[in-house]
Amino acid sequence: MMTPPTLVDETVLTPPTQAHVTETSKLTEMMAALDRLQESWPKSEREHLSVKELNECLRASKFDLGSYLEALLQRAQELVHLYPEVLERLEPRDSTCATPECIHNSYQYSRSESRPVIDQSLINLLLACHIRILDLFDHIIFHGHMCASAVPFLPKDHEPQLDIPEIKIGSFVAPKISAASMMIAMFIELQSSLNAKVQQLHNTVSSAVGHESREARILELQCESLEERASENVPSLQSLRDIFSKLGLIG
């Protein structure tokens, strides 16, 4: 006689354990989100536009600059918090071995050990996210300068305002003119923090892989290039803040 198979009640099955969210998956999700932000920026088929035409293009696209700034601020904050996690992953591990006849003495292992001891893919993904954030800040800075250049040509009875997300602390809601100043200050602080992080990344990469291999030189050059570009971003934001302040757009 054959024993019928035991039926399992699906309601009592243990749900599968969720996979650990790695730094790579976090950065991949961030890169996709930053790409969507970049694509949301209004585009014109014409390369050369007057200030009036640029503003008309923005109005026609129904572009929400406030939401854009809020999303960019959030992603920049996330990257600041992700940098230490990645740096920790890149720290060299203690390779001391006391196991007799350990497999690490095999020929195949020795071949793999000759390769870079650092996760190049993770570093490149981190650098890509940082570069894309700088791209988005460049959009904001350029647009800010264009808006500032248009202010003197506005009608006397027209009061210019910046499209800035509401900043609320408890029950206090900052006035628009103060919110703009606070937003720029937050962006400057975030960029300064990211500048410090990329310098730490450069130091970590140098100590982990040395300076001899081609891979090490490539990674170092990438870090140096990002450091140079990132260092230009903070003065640009500070300059934009000064211009807005002189025009009375921020308090």
TORRO-168294 format. One line per field, with one value per residue (C-alpha): residue number from 1; residue in one letter; x negated, y negated, z. Coordinates in steps of 0.2 Angstrom, whole numbers, m for minus. Example, Ala and Ser with C-alpha at 12.3 -4.5 7.8 and 13.67 -1.06 7.14 Angstrom:
2
pado: 1	2
marro: A	S
X: m62	m68
Y: 22	5
Z: 39	36
***
This chain:
251
pado: 1	2	3	4	5	6	7	8	9	10	11	12	13	14	15	16	17	18	19	20	21	22	23	24	25	26	27	28	29	30	31	32	33	34	35	36	37	38	39	40	41	42	43	44	45	46	47	48	49	50	51	52	53	54	55	56	57	58	59	60	61	62	63	64	65	66	67	68	69	70	71	72	73	74	75	76	77	78	79	80	81	82	83	84	85	86	87	88	89	90	91	92	93	94	95	96	97	98	99	100	101	102	103	104	105	106	107	108	109	110	111	112	113	114	115	116	117	118	119	120	121	122	123	124	125	126	127	128	129	130	131	132	133	134	135	136	137	138	139	140	141	142	143	144	145	146	147	148	149	150	151	152	153	154	155	156	157	158	159	160	161	162	163	164	165	166	167	168	169	170	171	172	173	174	175	176	177	178	179	180	181	182	183	184	185	186	187	188	189	190	191	192	193	194	195	196	197	198	199	200	201	202	203	204	205	206	207	208	209	210	211	212	213	214	215	216	217	218	219	220	221	222	223	224	225	226	227	228	229	230	231	232	233	234	235	236	237	238	239	240	241	242	243	244	245	246	247	248	249	250	251
marro: M	M	T	P	P	T	L	V	D	E	T	V	L	T	P	P	T	Q	A	H	V	T	E	T	S	K	L	T	E	M	M	A	A	L	D	R	L	Q	E	S	W	P	K	S	E	R	E	H	L	S	V	K	E	L	N	E	C	L	R	A	S	K	F	D	L	G	S	Y	L	E	A	L	L	Q	R	A	Q	E	L	V	H	L	Y	P	E	V	L	E	R	L	E	P	R	D	S	T	C	A	T	P	E	C	I	H	N	S	Y	Q	Y	S	R	S	E	S	R	P	V	I	D	Q	S	L	I	N	L	L	L	A	C	H	I	R	I	L	D	L	F	D	H	I	I	F	H	G	H	M	C	A	S	A	V	P	F	L	P	K	D	H	E	P	Q	L	D	I	P	E	I	K	I	G	S	F	V	A	P	K	I	S	A	A	S	M	M	I	A	M	F	I	E	L	Q	S	S	L	N	A	K	V	Q	Q	L	H	N	T	V	S	S	A	V	G	H	E	S	R	E	A	R	I	L	E	L	Q	C	E	S	L	E	E	R	A	S	E	N	V	P	S	L	Q	S	L	R	D	I	F	S	K	L	G	L	I	G
X: 0	m7	m7	1	m10	m8	1	m7	4	m3	4	m9	m24	m38	m41	m57	m71	m73	m90	m102	m102	m120	m129	m129	m110	m108	m119	m111	m94	m101	m108	m92	m83	m96	m94	m75	m78	m90	m77	m64	m73	m65	m73	m72	m75	m84	m101	m101	m87	m83	m79	m61	m61	m69	m56	m42	m49	m49	m31	m25	m33	m25	m41	m40	m57	m52	m50	m65	m76	m68	m72	m90	m92	m86	m98	m113	m110	m108	m125	m133	m127	m132	m150	m155	m147	m157	m173	m171	m168	m185	m195	m208	m204	m217	m223	m233	m231	m235	m226	m238	m237	m224	m217	m224	m241	m234	m240	m222	m221	m238	m232	m217	m227	m237	m222	m216	m211	m197	m180	m182	m164	m158	m169	m164	m146	m149	m159	m145	m132	m143	m146	m128	m123	m136	m128	m111	m118	m126	m108	m102	m117	m115	m97	m99	m111	m99	m85	m96	m101	m82	m77	m83	m72	m56	m42	m43	m27	m33	m41	m52	m50	m60	m51	m58	m50	m42	m54	m45	m53	m39	m25	m36	m36	m50	m45	m49	m63	m71	m68	m78	m93	m91	m90	m106	m115	m110	m116	m133	m134	m130	m143	m156	m152	m153	m170	m177	m170	m178	m195	m193	m189	m205	m215	m207	m209	m228	m231	m222	m229	m245	m251	m259	m246	m237	m220	m226	m232	m215	m205	m217	m214	m195	m196	m207	m196	m180	m189	m193	m176	m167	m179	m172	m154	m154	m161	m148	m134	m141	m143	m124	m119	m128	m120	m102	m106	m111	m95	m84	m78	m84	m86
Y: 0	m17	m31	m47	m62	m73	m89	m105	m119	m134	m146	m139	m140	m151	m166	m166	m176	m193	m195	m207	m224	m227	m244	m239	m237	m254	m263	m255	m260	m278	m279	m274	m287	m301	m296	m299	m316	m320	m315	m325	m341	m351	m350	m361	m355	m371	m374	m393	m401	m418	m420	m423	m407	m397	m402	m398	m381	m378	m384	m373	m358	m361	m357	m357	m364	m363	m344	m342	m351	m341	m325	m330	m335	m318	m309	m319	m315	m297	m297	m306	m291	m278	m283	m277	m260	m258	m264	m251	m238	m243	m242	m228	m212	m203	m189	m180	m161	m148	m133	m119	m115	m129	m131	m149	m141	m133	m139	m145	m155	m163	m168	m177	m186	m194	m203	m220	m217	m230	m230	m241	m239	m246	m260	m264	m264	m275	m287	m287	m292	m306	m312	m312	m322	m335	m335	m339	m352	m360	m361	m370	m382	m386	m389	m400	m411	m412	m417	m430	m438	m439	m449	m466	m465	m461	m474	m485	m478	m460	m453	m438	m422	m406	m390	m382	m367	m372	m370	m366	m364	m358	m370	m384	m386	m396	m411	m408	m421	m412	m394	m398	m404	m388	m377	m384	m382	m364	m361	m369	m359	m343	m346	m350	m333	m324	m333	m326	m309	m308	m313	m298	m287	m292	m289	m272	m267	m272	m262	m247	m244	m254	m264	m252	m242	m249	m247	m257	m271	m272	m272	m286	m296	m294	m299	m314	m320	m319	m328	m342	m344	m342	m356	m368	m365	m373	m390	m390	m388	m401	m413	m410	m413	m430	m435	m430	m439	m455	m454	m452	m435	m427	m433
Z: 0	m5	8	1	2	17	13	20	26	17	31	43	32	38	26	17	26	17	8	17	9	3	0	m19	m19	m10	m22	m37	m31	m28	m45	m53	m43	m48	m66	m64	m57	m71	m84	m75	m78	m92	m109	m124	m142	m145	m137	m137	m127	m120	m101	m106	m117	m103	m90	m103	m106	m87	m85	m100	m93	m76	m68	m49	m43	m25	m26	m36	m23	m9	m18	m22	m4	2	m10	m6	13	9	0	15	26	13	12	29	26	9	18	31	17	9	25	23	33	44	33	46	44	57	48	43	24	22	5	3	0	m16	m33	m38	m22	m25	m42	m36	m22	m36	m41	m33	m15	m16	m23	m38	m44	m27	m28	m46	m41	m27	m38	m51	m38	m32	m50	m54	m39	m44	m61	m53	m42	m58	m65	m50	m49	m68	m67	m51	m61	m75	m63	m55	m72	m76	m60	m66	m81	m71	m70	m55	m48	m49	m34	m38	m27	m27	m28	m12	m2	14	29	45	63	75	73	65	46	39	28	10	10	25	18	3	13	24	9	1	18	19	1	6	21	12	m2	11	20	3	m1	15	12	m6	2	15	0	m9	7	9	m9	m8	8	2	m15	m14	m29	m40	m50	m65	m56	m41	m52	m61	m45	m38	m53	m52	m34	m38	m52	m41	m27	m39	m46	m29	m22	m35	m31	m13	m19	m34	m21	m10	m24	m29	m11	m11	m28	m21	m5	m15	m25	m9	m14	2	20
***
